[in-house]
Amino acid sequence: MKTKSNPSLYALLIWNVLLTAYLVYTHVYTDNTTVTERLDIVSKDQIPLLSLSNADLFPDPIIDGKTHKRAVSPSGMVFFNEDGNEVGGMAFSTRDSTSLNAFVLDYSNADAIGMLVHEDKGSGSHRAAIQINDKGETPGAGTHRISLQNENGTAGLFIMDRKGQVVVELSVDSLGKPKLLLPQITQ
């Protein structure tokens, strides 16, 4: 008995083979990578909330709705509040042989607290620190007040006055020599 060929069955068979091959391929070779130079997350009103960027497209800081010039052009991430003002971020920058990596949370107009790693491969100089600043009156004018750091082998706690001058120091240098600096207390 001779059977009659059915073109629809062949088309269905080919479709099933192609679909199975595609599903096997996507299961075995998963690539969930998205490549871009900058990614901005915005609110439904198009207010920036988060920006991930390379150094070329890193956004300038926005304070009270005004854009200011950034001192460096790092790559990293910037956080914005619901008004679109910068409130912190992570930055990674390199200039010549020097690298600076930082995680910062901001007051409304300046850096408030930050963790940073600074390294100069040319000179061998290095520093890792947690810094706390006073809030300044103008954008970027906060005063450095407290630092817990290790700089070139000297580990210490440094407390500064409102002008940024060290008034209390508890440290140990790279040779193990301790230092305690306290202000003279007068009555």
N, C-alpha and C positions, 0 to 999 in steps of 0.2 A: 504494500500500500504506500502510495506516494503522499508525503505531507506537503502542504502548501505553506510557503514562507510568508511571515507577516512582518512588514516593515515597521510597524508600530512596536512590536516586541523587540526588534533589533535596536530601535531608538531608545526604548526604555532600558534595555540591557546596557547600552553604551552610557546612558545617563547615570545609571547606578554605579557602573565601574568608575566613571569620572568623579562622581560625588564621594565614593568610598576612598579613592586616591586622594582627593582634596582633604577629606577629614583626617586621614592618616597623616598626611603631610603637615597639616596645621597642628596636630597633636604632637608629633615628633619634633617638628621644627618651630617651636614657639618663639616669637620675637615680639615682645611687648614694648619695644623701645620707641620713644618719640624723640626726635631730634629737632631742636629749635635754638635760636640765639637768645630769645627772651620769651618768658611766659608770664602774663599778667592775669591775676585773678581779681575780678571786680564785683561790686554789688550789683543788684538788679538795676540800680540807678547809674551804673558805669563809674562809680567811685572806686579808686584802686584800694585793694585790701592786702595784696601780696604780689611781689614781683620777684621772679627768678631770672637772673640775667648774666650774660658774659660781660667783660669789662667795657667793651665798645658801646653797649646799649644800657648800661647800669643807670637807673633813674637818679636824677638829682633830688636832694631832700626837699620835701614840701612841709613848711611850717606856717600855720595860720593861713593856709591856702596860697601862700607865695612860694615859688620855686627859688632855691638858693643854689649857688655853685658848690659842688662837692670838692673837697681838698684833694682827693685821690679818685681814681677810676678803678674800683675793684670789681671782681665778679662776686656773685653771691645772691643773697636774698634780702629783701626789704619788707618790713611789716608796716601797715598803715592802719590808723583807727577809722572809725565810721565816718569821720569828716574828711578823710583822704590825707591826713597829716602823718608823716613818718613817725613811728614809735619804736623803732628798733630794727635789728637785722643781723645778718652774718655777712662778713666781707672777707675776701681773700685777694691779696694784692702782692705783686712782686715788682720791684724796681731795681735794676742792676742786679746786685747780689743779695739784696735785702727783701725779705718777705714779712708780711704782716697779716695775721689771721685774727679775726675778732668776732665776738658775739656781744651785741650791745642792746640794752633796753634804754629807751629815752624818756626824759621828761617831755613836756610839750614843746620845749625849744632847744634842748641840748642833751648830750649823752648823760645818763643817770648812773648806770652801772654797766661794767663791761668786763669781759674776760678776753685776754689777748695773748698772743704768742708772736714775738718779734725776733727775727734771726737774720744776722748778716753773715753769710757764708764767706765773704771776703775777709772780714776782720775776726770772725769767730765769736763776735758779740752776740748774746742771746738774752731774752727776757720773757718770762711768763708771769702774768699778773691778773689779779682781780682788782678792779678800781671802782671806787665810789666817788661821785662828784656832787657838788652843790649845784642847785639850779641857778642859772644866771638870769639877768634881766633881759638880755638881748639874745637872738639866735646864735647858738654855738659858744656862748660866753660862760658856760658853767666852770666852776673852779674845782680842780682835783683836790679831794680831801683825805681819802683813805686808800692805801695800796697794800695788798698782801702779795708779795712778789718774790721771785728768784731772778736776780739779774747778775749774769756772769759769775755764778756760784755764790753770791751773797743773797741769803734768804732772810726776809724780814717783813715786819709790819711797820708801816710808816703812816703817821697821822699828821696832816698839814693844817695850818691856820687858813683863814678865809682868803689869804693872798697866795696860797699854794706853797708856802714855806714849811719844811718839815719841822715840827715842834716836839714830836714824840717818835722815837725810833727804838725798836727792839729787833736786833738783827744778829746774824752770825755770818762772818765772811767765808770765803772759799778755803781759808786755812784753819777754820774752826774757832776763830777769835770772836767772842761775843761783844756786842755793843748795846748799851742802854743809854738813850738820851731822853732826859725828862726836863721840863722847864723848871727854873728856880721858882719855888713857891714862897711868896712873901706874905706876912700877915700884918 
